[in-house]
Amino acid sequence: MSFRFVILTLLASLPLAGASHAADYSQDGVYVLEPQPAPASADDKAKLQLTCALTFYKNQKSGAFEQFFLDKQKFQTKGEVSYLESRAGVCKQDDATKLETCQTKYAADGKIGDEPATYNSYSLMSAERMTAYYFGSPDEFTKWKAAGSDAKQGSWSQVKCADITDDTLKGHLSQDINPLSADDTAKRLFVDAPPSADDYAMARKVMDVLKAKP
């Protein structure tokens, strides 16, 4: 049984308390998490697009999402482009407050587990870019709104991957549950440090393989 089948089956049963959702509100496509502050130079923007070959999110209009990262060892030893899934979830936006609630599961050490719920309020939602403020609880969001919606609140953004699409990724998404530890997975997701020069060099080779796909 594939990881994605397990994760989506489990998420389908998770309640999203307080969230009313009448229609699709998110975006379909492949996106990359943008560093903060956002890249300004053409070179940095090009590097961000290269990062898409190393790790990315697959988003759906329904609010469902999956996060993947390159199986570096398989590419280095076999030249095969394969992506392991690190996280999957379902987000719902309350129609009245516009607060998004996300229920997520992670994969690491060959296991699947729950993550705490997360909450987002979008300041921008377009096909090319999504930007949101992050909150640890609905109460934090309520207090933030009451205090005037301070723009200094922690934010994140995702940018559309120009050269990687759902079609490009066909046959490259692994069915295996992520065997790496949480710490090693974080390194593959570049949580604590941006990609190195060697990572970008590998990303260029990965892009060549993906673009050569008939």
Buried (B, 14 or more C-beta within 10 A) or exposed (E): EEBBEBBBEBBEEEEBEEBEBEEEBBBEBBBBBBBEEEBEEEEEBEBBBBBBBBBBBBBBEBBBBBBBBBBBEBBEEEEEBBBBBBBBBBBBBBEEBEBBBBBBBBBBBEEBEEEEBBBBBBBEEEEEBBBBBBBEEBEBBEEBBEEEEEEEBEBBBBBBBEEBBEEBBEEBBBEEBBBBEEEBBBBBBBEEEEBEEEBBEBBEBBBEBBEEEE
